[in-house]
């Protein structure tokens, strides 16, 4: 009877050992799968970091270019505004000179259209006519 019990326990131990080997084999397979997943994760993390770094560099370069373009446009607008200010100043000076000339012309016109000038002109006209008549008379006698 002991031998049968021993054989039975030995059978149980063998079954248990077989079961343990299967579990150990499963654990090793899981460990290999987990290690492979960790390597894949590390590789994907590195690729993602490289791609993110590349995209950040590209975005930074795009931002620098946009800033340079904006600064250039601002400089062009500033120069255009300065040029416009200078042009306005020149036009204001020209307008002031023309206003001064116009005032001079008005003063001369007012002076020339005073009544005594018309009287003087009429007297000169009469004197001219008299002188012309005298000259014509002198010619006809000669």
FENNOR-V537640 format. One record per backbone hydrogen bond with DSSP energy under -1.0 kcal/mol. NH is the residue of the N-H (numbers start at 0). CO is the residue of the C=O. If there is no record, write none. Layout:
<<NH | CO> <NH | CO>>
This chain:
<<4 | 0> <5 | 1> <6 | 2> <7 | 3> <8 | 4> <9 | 5> <10 | 6> <11 | 7> <12 | 8> <13 | 9> <14 | 10> <15 | 11> <16 | 12> <17 | 13> <18 | 14> <19 | 15> <20 | 16> <21 | 17> <22 | 18> <23 | 19> <24 | 20> <25 | 21> <26 | 22> <27 | 23> <28 | 24> <29 | 25> <30 | 26> <31 | 27> <32 | 28> <33 | 29> <34 | 30> <35 | 31> <36 | 32> <37 | 33> <38 | 34> <39 | 35> <40 | 36> <41 | 37> <42 | 38> <43 | 39> <44 | 40> <45 | 41> <46 | 42> <47 | 43> <48 | 44> <49 | 45> <50 | 46> <51 | 47> <52 | 48> <53 | 49> <54 | 50> <55 | 51> <56 | 52> <57 | 53> <58 | 54> <59 | 55> <60 | 56> <61 | 57> <62 | 58> <63 | 59> <64 | 60> <65 | 61> <66 | 62> <67 | 63> <68 | 64> <69 | 65> <70 | 66> <71 | 67> <72 | 68> <73 | 69> <74 | 70> <75 | 71> <76 | 72> <77 | 73> <78 | 74> <79 | 75> <80 | 76> <81 | 77> <82 | 78> <83 | 79> <84 | 80> <85 | 81> <86 | 82> <87 | 83> <88 | 84> <89 | 85> <90 | 86> <91 | 87> <92 | 88> <93 | 89> <94 | 90> <95 | 91> <96 | 92> <97 | 93> <98 | 94> <99 | 95> <100 | 96> <101 | 97> <102 | 98> <103 | 99> <104 | 100> <105 | 101> <106 | 102> <107 | 103> <108 | 104> <109 | 105> <110 | 106> <111 | 107> <112 | 108> <113 | 110> <116 | 113> <117 | 113> <118 | 114> <119 | 115> <120 | 116> <121 | 117> <122 | 118> <123 | 119> <124 | 120> <125 | 121> <126 | 122> <127 | 123> <128 | 124> <129 | 125> <130 | 126> <131 | 127> <132 | 128> <133 | 129> <134 | 130> <135 | 131> <136 | 132> <137 | 133> <138 | 134> <139 | 135> <140 | 136> <141 | 137>>
